[in-house]
């Protein structure tokens, strides 16, 4: 199958391209010569453009689209979240329909449901948060709503959403390097001692779920995919960073204090137009201090999803 991929130079898209280029023709959106070279090393054919210029011509002949691109930065202009996550997704959907792609697979996130609350043993019946106070959450929620609304099996266009939680593993460009840099700079502090419970999704498990979604699952539906039982956030992150030779400190701050300070300071940074993030953003303070545990029974039943890599195995591989 010919698959059109966005986000191919990122953590998720790159892993998808590497895994599927052996059995599928991967054509990937690319924004620079550096990205071109990286994609070709993965076995993908780069097509120059971005989510503002993507067109049906770029997608010609693709049977499926995998949309892994998103603005996931912890800090940035509010307009960039809207432009990439919402408008970019809408533009890609329109191009995919015009190009007569059969299936559109969107990489979602549990953050699209988050507005500051604990989320315990949630499943796909839990509501999205398009009015979340957090830019990433609300724009990813609206992007998912656009994807699911575009589902039209009668017209030959099916959409499906795969939602991971806390993606990790080899090639991680977000969680591990960010926490590592904070720890090495003496800026890392646990919130509530890291006692919040979390589900996780190893990158190999996410790629396996995306591959299943190319041909399986009910059109118009969303599916959570996780590694297995939840863990304490501190237990997971401590062992994950240990694989990179980093020992996280014991310093901790109460959740109410971290959230209060972030709620107070972030608007000041926004008003000042700061390009540097505050010491802790509202999103980070809230999501690191809240339980987030997920039930992926629907993906197991309808996609045939089974985690290929358990947390223990994944950590052991990284440590080795």
RODO-2510 file (C-alpha; in nm, 4 decimals, decimal comma):
residues 320
     n   res          X          Y          Z
     1     x     0,0000     0,0000     0,0000
     2     x     0,1103     0,3548    -0,0647
     3     x     0,0894     0,5546     0,2593
     4     x     0,1188     0,9315     0,2890
     5     x     0,2805     1,0250     0,6200
     6     x     0,3105     1,3520     0,8095
     7     x     0,5528     1,4033     1,0964
     8     x     0,7990     1,1580     0,9444
     9     x     1,1015     1,3343     1,0899
    10     x     0,9531     1,3196     1,4408
    11     x     0,9559     1,0472     1,7038
    12     x     0,6283     0,8772     1,6096
    13     x     0,6351     0,9343     1,2351
    14     x     0,9975     0,8279     1,2078
    15     x     0,9341     0,5045     1,3946
    16     x     0,6315     0,4342     1,1737
    17     x     0,8303     0,4953     0,8539
    18     x     1,1198     0,2782     0,9702
    19     x     0,8907    -0,0104     1,0583
    20     x     0,6624    -0,0042     0,7546
    21     x     0,8936     0,1043     0,4718
    22     x     0,9927    -0,2592     0,4218
    23     x     0,6397    -0,3642     0,3305
    24     x     0,4717    -0,0440     0,2115
    25     x     0,5536     0,2552    -0,0050
    26     x     0,5898     0,5484     0,2355
    27     x     0,5655     0,9012     0,0975
    28     x     0,6355     1,1583     0,3665
    29     x     0,5780     1,5310     0,3922
    30     x     0,9126     1,7082     0,4370
    31     x     0,9918     2,0699     0,5191
    32     x     1,3691     2,0859     0,4611
    33     x     1,6702     1,9222     0,2958
    34     x     1,7700     1,7859     0,6387
    35     x     1,4286     1,6261     0,6736
    36     x     1,4560     1,4871     0,3192
    37     x     1,7801     1,3118     0,4084
    38     x     1,6448     1,1741     0,7361
    39     x     1,3336     1,0356     0,5665
    40     x     1,5325     0,8692     0,2901
    41     x     1,7486     0,6979     0,5523
    42     x     1,4253     0,5558     0,6968
    43     x     1,3219     0,4241     0,3562
    44     x     1,0579     0,6891     0,2844
    45     x     1,0230     0,9130    -0,0220
    46     x     1,0126     1,2804     0,0828
    47     x     0,7676     1,5246    -0,0714
    48     x     0,8526     1,8877    -0,0036
    49     x     0,5799     2,0862     0,1710
    50     x     0,4058     2,1374     0,5028
    51     x     0,0562     2,1344     0,6490
    52     x    -0,0064     2,4827     0,5099
    53     x     0,0732     2,3809     0,1532
    54     x    -0,0299     2,0146     0,1436
    55     x    -0,2402     1,9268    -0,1609
    56     x    -0,4181     1,6364    -0,3233
    57     x    -0,1398     1,6176    -0,5824
    58     x     0,1108     1,5342    -0,3097
    59     x    -0,1134     1,2473    -0,1937
    60     x    -0,1813     1,1067    -0,5420
    61     x    -0,2170     0,7286    -0,5351
    62     x    -0,2065     0,6954    -0,1570
    63     x    -0,4463     0,4401    -0,0154
    64     x    -0,4024     0,5684     0,3390
    65     x    -0,2833     0,8742     0,5280
    66     x    -0,1123     0,8585     0,8682
    67     x    -0,1171     1,1984     1,0356
    68     x     0,1528     1,2079     1,3030
    69     x     0,2524     1,5741     1,2735
    70     x     0,1491     1,8153     1,5485
    71     x     0,2721     2,1172     1,7397
    72     x     0,3647     1,9458     2,0656
    73     x     0,5978     2,2031     2,2188
    74     x     0,5467     2,2777     2,5851
    75     x     0,5717     2,6498     2,5066
    76     x     0,5110     2,8520     2,1938
    77     x     0,2827     3,1078     2,0290
    78     x    -0,0847     3,0231     2,0796
    79     x    -0,1360     3,0764     1,7080
    80     x     0,1042     2,7915     1,6241
    81     x    -0,1075     2,5363     1,8141
    82     x    -0,4141     2,6442     1,6160
    83     x    -0,2356     2,6712     1,2816
    84     x    -0,0708     2,3294     1,2946
    85     x    -0,3003     2,1127     1,5054
    86     x    -0,6387     2,2340     1,3877
    87     x    -0,6019     2,4104     1,0541
    88     x    -0,3276     2,1764     0,9358
    89     x    -0,5402     1,8712     1,0148
    90     x    -0,8411     2,0196     0,8358
    91     x    -0,6306     2,0973     0,5297
    92     x    -0,4842     1,7467     0,5239
    93     x    -0,8310     1,5926     0,5538
    94     x    -0,9503     1,7944     0,2538
    95     x    -0,6451     1,6919     0,0492
    96     x    -0,6903     1,3253     0,1433
    97     x    -1,0543     1,3237     0,0372
    98     x    -0,9743     1,4950    -0,2914
    99     x    -0,6944     1,2450    -0,3572
   100     x    -0,9386     0,9597    -0,2878
   101     x    -0,7369     0,8088    -0,0047
   102     x    -0,9399     0,5293     0,1511
   103     x    -0,8419     0,5651     0,5179
   104     x    -0,7116     0,8505     0,7330
   105     x    -0,5359     0,7465     1,0565
   106     x    -0,4856     1,0281     1,3064
   107     x    -0,2415     1,0161     1,5985
   108     x    -0,4415     1,1552     1,8882
   109     x    -0,3631     1,1890     2,2568
   110     x    -0,5194     1,1538     2,5994
   111     x    -0,4314     1,5230     2,6451
   112     x    -0,7261     1,6031     2,4167
   113     x    -0,9515     1,5054     2,7086
   114     x    -0,7615     1,7005     2,9726
   115     x    -0,8691     2,0264     3,1335
   116     x    -0,6881     1,9858     3,4653
   117     x    -0,8786     1,6947     3,6220
   118     x    -0,7673     1,3463     3,7350
   119     x    -0,8474     1,0838     3,4707
   120     x    -0,8783     0,7361     3,6197
   121     x    -0,9465     0,4183     3,4196
   122     x    -1,0911     0,6257     3,1373
   123     x    -1,2030     0,4807     2,8059
   124     x    -1,3278     0,6189     2,4753
   125     x    -1,6624     0,7268     2,6234
   126     x    -1,4803     1,0005     2,8180
   127     x    -1,5497     1,3433     2,6598
   128     x    -1,3021     1,5508     2,4646
   129     x    -1,2000     1,8932     2,5987
   130     x    -1,2224     2,1423     2,3087
   131     x    -1,2461     2,4282     2,5593
   132     x    -0,9506     2,3180     2,7728
   133     x    -0,7415     2,6025     2,9175
   134     x    -0,4322     2,4310     2,7762
   135     x    -0,3535     2,5172     2,4098
   136     x    -0,2212     2,1714     2,3225
   137     x    -0,5217     1,9959     2,4755
   138     x    -0,7890     2,2092     2,3171
   139     x    -0,6330     2,2116     1,9700
   140     x    -0,5753     1,8368     1,9699
   141     x    -0,9358     1,7892     2,0809
   142     x    -1,0610     2,0051     1,7955
   143     x    -0,8335     1,8259     1,5501
   144     x    -0,9753     1,4908     1,6565
   145     x    -1,3294     1,6244     1,6253
   146     x    -1,2528     1,7307     1,2669
   147     x    -1,1082     1,3889     1,1854
   148     x    -1,4042     1,1971     1,3205
   149     x    -1,6558     1,4350     1,1608
   150     x    -1,4907     1,3774     0,8212
   151     x    -1,5604     1,0030     0,8375
   152     x    -1,7708     0,9057     0,5343
   153     x    -1,7591     0,5324     0,4597
   154     x    -2,0403     0,5650     0,2056
   155     x    -1,8266     0,8137     0,0171
   156     x    -1,5208     0,5905     0,0336
   157     x    -1,3389     0,7869     0,3054
   158     x    -1,2825     0,6351     0,6497
   159     x    -1,1179     0,8046     0,9466
   160     x    -0,9866     0,6564     1,2687
   161     x    -0,8008     0,7948     1,5728
   162     x    -0,5310     0,6166     1,7742
   163     x    -0,4679     0,7684     2,1182
   164     x    -0,1433     0,6839     2,3018
   165     x    -0,0459     0,8113     2,6478
   166     x     0,3112     0,9188     2,7380
   167     x     0,4981     0,7799     2,4366
   168     x     0,8448     0,6506     2,5192
   169     x     1,1236     0,4303     2,3881
   170     x     1,4247     0,4504     2,1570
   171     x     1,4304     0,7714     1,9560
   172     x     1,2291     0,9706     2,2107
   173     x     1,2641     1,3412     2,1272
   174     x     1,0340     1,4772     2,3951
   175     x     1,0027     1,3224     2,7401
   176     x     1,3497     1,1783     2,8014
   177     x     1,5638     1,4605     2,6560
   178     x     1,3538     1,7318     2,8217
   179     x     1,3626     1,5722     3,1669
   180     x     1,7318     1,4882     3,1244
   181     x     1,8148     1,8505     3,0447
   182     x     1,6129     1,9724     3,3441
   183     x     1,7830     1,7272     3,5781
   184     x     2,1303     1,8151     3,4546
   185     x     2,0537     2,1860     3,4976
   186     x     1,9297     2,1265     3,8535
   187     x     1,5773     2,2344     3,7588
   188     x     1,3870     1,9083     3,7938
   189     x     1,1354     1,8862     4,0785
   190     x     0,8752     1,6160     4,1391
   191     x     0,5183     1,7316     4,1889
   192     x     0,3518     1,5632     4,4870
   193     x     0,6534     1,3366     4,5042
   194     x     0,5630     1,1851     4,1654
   195     x     0,2904     0,9724     4,3234
   196     x     0,0352     1,0242     4,0429
   197     x    -0,0524     0,7063     3,8542
   198     x     0,0042     0,6935     3,4798
   199     x    -0,0419     0,4701     3,1794
   200     x     0,2324     0,4629     2,9147
   201     x     0,2704     0,3680     2,5475
   202     x     0,5969     0,2260     2,4135
   203     x     0,6730     0,3521     2,0627
   204     x     0,6701    -0,0018     1,9202
   205     x     0,3222    -0,0584     2,0608
   206     x     0,1992     0,2650     1,9065
   207     x     0,3445     0,1761     1,5668
   208     x     0,1784    -0,1660     1,5851
   209     x    -0,1558     0,0001     1,6611
   210     x    -0,1159     0,2453     1,3719
   211     x    -0,0443    -0,0422     1,1366
   212     x    -0,3564    -0,2248     1,2561
   213     x    -0,5609     0,0920     1,2030
   214     x    -0,4730     0,0958     0,8324
   215     x    -0,7168    -0,1898     0,7762
   216     x    -0,8966    -0,2614     1,1047
   217     x    -1,1190    -0,0841     1,3528
   218     x    -1,4555     0,0835     1,3091
   219     x    -1,4474     0,3962     1,0908
   220     x    -1,5107     0,7169     1,2832
   221     x    -1,3934     0,5705     1,6142
   222     x    -1,1087     0,6508     1,8533
   223     x    -0,8931     0,3875     2,0242
   224     x    -0,6680     0,4185     2,3287
   225     x    -0,3515     0,2056     2,3183
   226     x    -0,1256     0,1550     2,6229
   227     x     0,1426    -0,0825     2,7473
   228     x    -0,0584    -0,2500     3,0221
   229     x    -0,1259    -0,1784     3,3899
   230     x    -0,0526     0,1747     3,5144
   231     x     0,2483     0,2675     3,7259
   232     x     0,3387     0,5446     3,9651
   233     x     0,4760     0,8305     3,7592
   234     x     0,7850     0,8465     3,9798
   235     x     0,8567     0,4748     3,9409
   236     x     0,8363     0,4896     3,5627
   237     x     1,0238     0,8155     3,5079
   238     x     1,3021     0,7253     3,7501
   239     x     1,3714     0,3980     3,5697
   240     x     1,3300     0,5559     3,2251
   241     x     1,5862     0,8285     3,2959
   242     x     1,8173     0,5746     3,4570
   243     x     1,8509     0,4086     3,1148
   244     x     2,0139     0,7349     2,9996
   245     x     2,2426     0,7444     3,3018
   246     x     2,0432     1,0125     3,4820
   247     x     1,9545     0,9904     3,8507
   248     x     1,6548     1,2099     3,9253
   249     x     1,6676     1,4106     4,2495
   250     x     1,4265     1,3744     4,5418
   251     x     1,3196     1,7396     4,5394
   252     x     0,9426     1,7761     4,5405
   253     x     0,6762     2,0460     4,5515
   254     x     0,3098     2,0141     4,6528
   255     x     0,0726     1,9894     4,3594
   256     x    -0,1466     2,2748     4,4812
   257     x     0,1579     2,5021     4,4969
   258     x     0,2937     2,4051     4,1541
   259     x    -0,0462     2,4478     3,9893
   260     x    -0,1102     2,7781     4,1672
   261     x     0,2245     2,9256     4,0688
   262     x     0,1897     2,8088     3,7101
   263     x    -0,1622     2,9534     3,6861
   264     x    -0,0288     3,2852     3,8155
   265     x     0,2980     3,3114     3,6244
   266     x     0,2125     3,1733     3,2784
   267     x    -0,0341     3,4527     3,1866
   268     x     0,2328     3,7084     3,2766
   269     x     0,4800     3,5391     3,0421
   270     x     0,2125     3,5309     2,7709
   271     x     0,1329     3,9000     2,8087
   272     x     0,5017     3,9827     2,7916
   273     x     0,5351     3,7807     2,4702
   274     x     0,8136     3,5747     2,6230
   275     x     0,9810     3,3207     2,3969
   276     x     1,1207     3,1519     2,7072
   277     x     0,8751     2,9347     2,9035
   278     x     0,8033     2,9993     3,2710
   279     x     0,9749     2,7683     3,5247
   280     x     0,6721     2,5396     3,4968
   281     x     0,3832     2,5719     3,2537
   282     x     0,0201     2,5270     3,3520
   283     x    -0,0103     2,2145     3,1392
   284     x     0,2959     2,0478     3,2924
   285     x     0,2020     2,1390     3,6503
   286     x    -0,1477     2,0001     3,6096
   287     x    -0,0813     1,6861     3,4077
   288     x     0,2177     1,5750     3,6210
   289     x     0,0120     1,6029     3,9387
   290     x    -0,2999     1,4187     3,8178
   291     x    -0,3666     1,0492     3,7774
   292     x    -0,4033     0,9419     3,4154
   293     x    -0,4859     0,5737     3,3771
   294     x    -0,6398     0,4290     3,0648
   295     x    -0,8472     0,1264     2,9687
   296     x    -0,7625     0,0023     2,6182
   297     x    -1,0121    -0,2868     2,6054
   298     x    -1,1788    -0,1397     2,2971
   299     x    -0,8560    -0,1485     2,0939
   300     x    -0,7918    -0,5046     2,2038
   301     x    -1,1421    -0,6130     2,1027
   302     x    -1,1867    -0,4196     1,7780
   303     x    -0,8352    -0,3668     1,6415
   304     x    -0,6875    -0,6901     1,7711
   305     x    -0,4277    -0,4783     1,9524
   306     x    -0,1872    -0,6519     2,1866
   307     x     0,1171    -0,4737     2,3346
   308     x     0,4295    -0,6100     2,1691
   309     x     0,6575    -0,4559     2,4329
   310     x     0,5834    -0,4552     2,8057
   311     x     0,7247    -0,1781     3,0237
   312     x     0,9764    -0,4109     3,1897
   313     x     1,1030    -0,5360     2,8545
   314     x     1,1226    -0,1887     2,7043
   315     x     1,3213    -0,0518     2,9964
   316     x     1,5545    -0,3507     2,9902
   317     x     1,6222    -0,2984     2,6193
   318     x     1,7067     0,0674     2,6733
   319     x     1,9284    -0,0110     2,9707
   320     x     2,1174    -0,2658     2,7609
***
